[in-house]
């Protein structure tokens, strides 16, 4: 199968090319990029004059494991959606179930630090499902420190997951915030030995919790320096909040000293997690300068009135998804902090996309448009297009080549060492995977809101995954499920 994209503004962040050219896709790869290409016999020709053509976005942080959620991400320009912060366990089951159901986008998973610890410390058998993973977050049994024997046991489980194809180690350290720091160093050493990244939701900053065993930003810096591991700091915007200056300064100093530290951010002032998360108890909210009213239940829209109601919800349904407002996007000073995280040199755009669920308890749908009543965080549908709107169209902080570097090239490079298959992603050189987004630079924007979170973005005119059209002329192709697994190959 061949497709020729004719006459677009082609941007290849791998080579720095930015000009009017044609792109020929053949059998799932880019076979030519040049002006005035002849269309081979039988080749489909798509006129993309006036549009921007670039590598599809690689999302390192997506908890979407469904056709419905991935379709929203496709309309946002994503061609590869990976769950690397949390991961899934057992990894073999996660890959097998995704393949059996089919996916519009490429997919992959890290080894789940939380799943391994829950199995050893709390006797909870992971089932490779995001719902059960959310439910266990508030369970204190797995949040404690480990004995030497327990540590060795769950490290061995993680090592086994890496051997089975995990894309590194996903560490939800912020959900076990008082676990022994030496355990985190042990994980970093394992990552260094295996040649894989560790993707970390850091624990609290010392400004927020003076009793924390280690400052979240300093801990990841120390681990990178002491072990040589590639350490990825997840959603620096949400874990740093008002202390973003200090955190980014520490990370910048670490990188300048030669440590392998990468950073991601998303363009929203509210995050989403399970209500039972350790950092959502009343005391931790006060430490952050927040209150129970900063928390909104995702499925009902209830804004929590007081500490009593917060305790009730945390006890009755700790896995229930909620929204935590950590920065006020209506406040110019706080909005500037959010944009500062995105503008940080080499910061990667990553969504932290959440599952879509409906009132009847279902969490997937093959209908399109999606059935009404679906709930999720708007970042599921709008992270990349909102970032492009804010950073390119409105502020001019990035040009289009820089936008594709942040959304496609840099995230793919995080995976080069662990997954050789990633080397064909994030660029448009000959031989690259034909994962391509074609967007309207004037119309591209997000439409999802906190209370209309499943509204698809607009402006993605075409999206190809492995050369297969998933979006054509702005319309989702409901029969297209071309997604393939991206697997790790640790040394």
QUIPEFEN-V145089 format. One record per pair of residues at least 12 apart in sequence whose C-alpha atoms are under 6 Angstrom apart, sorted by sequence separation. I is the first residue (numbers start at 1). J is the second residue. D is the distance in Angstrom with one decimal. If there is no record, write none. Layout:
i=I j=J d=D
i=I j=J d=D
//
This chain:
i=8 j=20 d=5.5
i=22 j=34 d=5.4
i=204 j=216 d=5.3
i=292 j=304 d=5.5
i=293 j=305 d=5.6
i=461 j=473 d=4.9
i=7 j=20 d=6.0
i=8 j=21 d=6.0
i=21 j=34 d=5.1
i=22 j=35 d=5.4
i=203 j=216 d=4.6
i=445 j=458 d=5.7
i=461 j=474 d=4.2
i=7 j=21 d=5.4
i=21 j=35 d=4.2
i=202 j=216 d=4.9
i=292 j=306 d=5.5
i=412 j=426 d=5.6
i=444 j=458 d=5.6
i=460 j=474 d=5.9
i=7 j=22 d=5.5
i=358 j=373 d=5.9
i=444 j=459 d=3.9
i=6 j=22 d=4.6
i=358 j=374 d=4.6
i=443 j=459 d=5.0
i=5 j=22 d=5.5
i=357 j=374 d=5.4
i=409 j=426 d=4.1
i=5 j=23 d=5.1
i=357 j=375 d=5.4
i=408 j=426 d=4.5
i=4 j=23 d=5.7
i=62 j=81 d=5.8
i=122 j=141 d=5.3
i=356 j=375 d=5.5
i=440 j=459 d=5.1
i=4 j=24 d=4.5
i=57 j=77 d=5.9
i=62 j=82 d=5.5
i=63 j=83 d=5.4
i=122 j=142 d=5.3
i=356 j=376 d=5.0
i=439 j=459 d=5.6
i=3 j=24 d=5.9
i=57 j=78 d=4.4
i=61 j=82 d=5.8
i=62 j=83 d=4.9
i=121 j=142 d=5.1
i=439 j=460 d=4.4
i=3 j=25 d=5.2
i=56 j=78 d=5.7
i=57 j=79 d=5.7
i=58 j=80 d=4.9
i=59 j=81 d=4.9
i=60 j=82 d=5.0
i=61 j=83 d=5.2
i=87 j=109 d=5.1
i=354 j=376 d=5.9
i=439 j=461 d=5.2
i=2 j=25 d=5.4
i=56 j=79 d=5.1
i=59 j=82 d=6.0
i=61 j=84 d=5.7
i=87 j=110 d=4.4
i=89 j=112 d=5.9
i=298 j=321 d=5.6
i=438 j=461 d=5.6
i=2 j=26 d=4.5
i=87 j=111 d=5.4
i=88 j=112 d=5.4
i=118 j=142 d=4.8
i=298 j=322 d=4.6
i=438 j=462 d=5.0
i=1 j=26 d=5.9
i=80 j=105 d=5.4
i=82 j=107 d=5.3
i=84 j=109 d=5.6
i=87 j=112 d=4.6
i=117 j=142 d=6.0
i=297 j=322 d=4.3
i=437 j=462 d=5.9
i=1 j=27 d=5.4
i=79 j=105 d=5.2
i=80 j=106 d=4.5
i=81 j=107 d=5.2
i=82 j=108 d=4.8
i=83 j=109 d=4.9
i=84 j=110 d=4.8
i=86 j=112 d=5.8
i=177 j=203 d=5.3
i=296 j=322 d=5.5
i=353 j=379 d=5.7
i=354 j=380 d=5.9
i=437 j=463 d=4.6
i=80 j=107 d=5.9
i=82 j=109 d=5.8
i=174 j=201 d=5.6
i=296 j=323 d=5.1
i=353 j=380 d=4.1
i=436 j=463 d=5.8
i=168 j=196 d=4.8
i=170 j=198 d=5.9
i=171 j=199 d=5.9
i=173 j=201 d=5.7
i=174 j=202 d=5.1
i=237 j=265 d=5.7
i=295 j=323 d=5.6
i=351 j=379 d=5.8
i=436 j=464 d=5.1
i=168 j=197 d=5.0
i=169 j=198 d=4.7
i=170 j=199 d=4.9
i=171 j=200 d=4.7
i=172 j=201 d=5.0
i=173 j=202 d=5.4
i=174 j=203 d=3.9
i=232 j=261 d=5.7
i=235 j=264 d=5.2
i=236 j=265 d=5.6
i=295 j=324 d=4.7
i=435 j=464 d=5.3
i=168 j=198 d=5.8
i=173 j=203 d=5.5
i=217 j=247 d=5.9
i=230 j=260 d=4.8
i=231 j=261 d=4.9
i=232 j=262 d=4.7
i=233 j=263 d=4.8
i=234 j=264 d=5.5
i=235 j=265 d=4.5
i=294 j=324 d=5.8
i=435 j=465 d=4.5
i=232 j=263 d=5.8
i=294 j=325 d=5.2
i=435 j=466 d=5.3
i=351 j=383 d=5.5
i=434 j=466 d=4.8
i=143 j=176 d=4.4
i=197 j=230 d=4.7
i=198 j=231 d=5.1
i=199 j=232 d=4.7
i=200 j=233 d=5.4
i=201 j=234 d=5.4
i=434 j=467 d=4.8
i=94 j=128 d=5.3
i=145 j=179 d=4.6
i=197 j=231 d=5.8
i=200 j=234 d=5.6
i=225 j=259 d=5.6
i=144 j=179 d=5.4
i=145 j=180 d=5.4
i=224 j=259 d=5.7
i=67 j=103 d=5.7
i=89 j=126 d=5.7
i=117 j=154 d=5.8
i=192 j=229 d=4.3
i=90 j=128 d=5.7
i=116 j=154 d=5.3
i=185 j=223 d=5.8
i=189 j=227 d=5.5
i=191 j=229 d=6.0
i=276 j=314 d=4.9
i=89 j=128 d=4.7
i=275 j=314 d=5.7
i=3 j=43 d=5.4
i=8 j=48 d=4.9
i=88 j=128 d=5.0
i=2 j=43 d=5.0
i=3 j=44 d=4.6
i=4 j=45 d=4.8
i=5 j=46 d=5.0
i=6 j=47 d=5.0
i=7 j=48 d=5.7
i=8 j=49 d=4.7
i=188 j=229 d=5.9
i=3 j=45 d=5.8
i=6 j=48 d=5.7
i=7 j=49 d=4.8
i=8 j=50 d=6.0
i=276 j=318 d=4.0
i=8 j=51 d=5.3
i=9 j=52 d=4.8
i=10 j=53 d=4.7
i=11 j=54 d=5.1
i=275 j=318 d=5.3
i=8 j=52 d=5.8
i=9 j=53 d=5.8
i=10 j=54 d=6.0
i=274 j=319 d=4.9
i=275 j=320 d=5.7
i=274 j=320 d=5.3
i=111 j=158 d=5.9
i=274 j=321 d=4.5
i=275 j=322 d=5.9
i=273 j=321 d=5.5
i=274 j=322 d=5.9
i=273 j=322 d=5.7
i=111 j=161 d=5.6
i=272 j=322 d=5.5
i=272 j=323 d=4.4
i=271 j=323 d=5.6
i=272 j=324 d=6.0
i=271 j=324 d=5.2
i=270 j=324 d=5.3
i=111 j=166 d=5.3
i=270 j=325 d=4.1
i=110 j=166 d=4.7
i=270 j=326 d=5.4
i=389 j=445 d=5.6
i=109 j=166 d=5.8
i=110 j=167 d=4.6
i=113 j=170 d=5.8
i=269 j=326 d=5.8
i=349 j=406 d=6.0
i=109 j=167 d=5.9
i=110 j=168 d=5.0
i=111 j=169 d=4.7
i=112 j=170 d=5.3
i=113 j=171 d=5.2
i=269 j=327 d=4.5
i=348 j=406 d=5.0
i=349 j=407 d=5.4
i=110 j=169 d=5.2
i=111 j=170 d=5.8
i=269 j=328 d=6.0
i=386 j=445 d=5.7
i=110 j=170 d=5.5
i=269 j=329 d=5.8
i=385 j=445 d=4.9
i=386 j=446 d=5.1
i=385 j=446 d=5.2
i=382 j=446 d=4.8
i=382 j=448 d=6.0
i=419 j=488 d=4.5
i=378 j=448 d=5.1
i=418 j=488 d=5.2
i=419 j=489 d=5.6
i=378 j=449 d=5.4
i=418 j=489 d=5.5
i=378 j=450 d=5.7
i=418 j=490 d=5.5
i=378 j=453 d=4.4
i=381 j=456 d=5.8
i=382 j=457 d=6.0
i=299 j=375 d=6.0
i=377 j=453 d=5.8
i=265 j=342 d=5.8
i=376 j=453 d=5.8
i=208 j=287 d=5.1
i=208 j=288 d=5.5
i=87 j=170 d=5.5
i=264 j=347 d=5.2
i=266 j=349 d=5.9
i=86 j=170 d=4.8
i=263 j=347 d=5.1
i=264 j=348 d=4.4
i=265 j=349 d=5.4
i=266 j=350 d=5.8
i=85 j=170 d=4.5
i=264 j=349 d=5.6
i=265 j=350 d=5.9
i=266 j=351 d=5.7
i=84 j=170 d=5.4
i=264 j=350 d=5.9
i=175 j=278 d=5.6
i=237 j=341 d=5.7
i=85 j=199 d=5.2
i=138 j=276 d=4.2
i=138 j=277 d=5.0
i=134 j=274 d=5.9
i=137 j=277 d=5.7
i=138 j=318 d=5.7
i=135 j=318 d=6.0
i=135 j=319 d=3.7
i=134 j=319 d=5.0
i=196 j=418 d=5.2
i=61 j=350 d=5.5
i=60 j=350 d=5.9
i=61 j=351 d=5.9
i=62 j=352 d=4.9
i=63 j=353 d=5.4
i=64 j=354 d=5.5
i=59 j=350 d=5.3
i=61 j=352 d=4.9
i=62 j=353 d=4.6
i=63 j=354 d=5.1
i=64 j=355 d=4.9
i=195 j=490 d=5.9
i=68 j=364 d=5.5
i=194 j=490 d=5.5
i=68 j=365 d=5.4
i=194 j=491 d=5.6
i=66 j=364 d=5.7
i=76 j=382 d=5.9
i=73 j=381 d=5.5
i=76 j=384 d=5.9
i=72 j=381 d=4.9
i=76 j=385 d=5.8
i=167 j=488 d=4.5
i=165 j=487 d=5.0
i=166 j=488 d=5.2
i=165 j=488 d=4.4
i=57 j=407 d=5.2
i=58 j=408 d=5.0
i=57 j=408 d=4.4
i=77 j=437 d=5.9
i=55 j=426 d=5.3
i=55 j=427 d=5.4
i=104 j=481 d=4.1
i=106 j=483 d=4.1
i=108 j=485 d=5.7
i=103 j=481 d=4.9
i=104 j=482 d=5.5
i=105 j=483 d=4.2
i=106 j=484 d=4.7
i=107 j=485 d=5.1
i=108 j=486 d=5.2
i=56 j=435 d=5.2
i=102 j=481 d=5.6
i=104 j=483 d=5.0
i=106 j=485 d=5.7
i=107 j=486 d=6.0
i=55 j=435 d=6.0
i=56 j=436 d=4.5
i=103 j=483 d=4.9
i=55 j=436 d=4.6
i=56 j=437 d=4.8
i=76 j=457 d=5.7
i=54 j=436 d=5.8
i=55 j=437 d=5.9
i=75 j=457 d=5.8
i=54 j=437 d=5.6
i=53 j=437 d=6.0
i=72 j=456 d=5.8
i=53 j=438 d=4.5
i=52 j=438 d=5.5
i=79 j=465 d=5.8
i=52 j=439 d=5.3
i=51 j=439 d=5.7
i=51 j=440 d=5.1
i=13 j=405 d=5.4
i=32 j=430 d=5.7
i=31 j=430 d=5.1
i=30 j=430 d=5.2
i=30 j=431 d=5.3
i=29 j=431 d=5.6
i=30 j=432 d=5.4
i=29 j=432 d=5.5
i=29 j=433 d=4.5
i=30 j=434 d=5.3
i=29 j=434 d=4.4
i=28 j=434 d=5.2
i=14 j=427 d=5.0
i=13 j=427 d=5.8
i=12 j=427 d=5.4
i=12 j=428 d=5.2
i=28 j=466 d=4.5
i=28 j=467 d=4.5
//
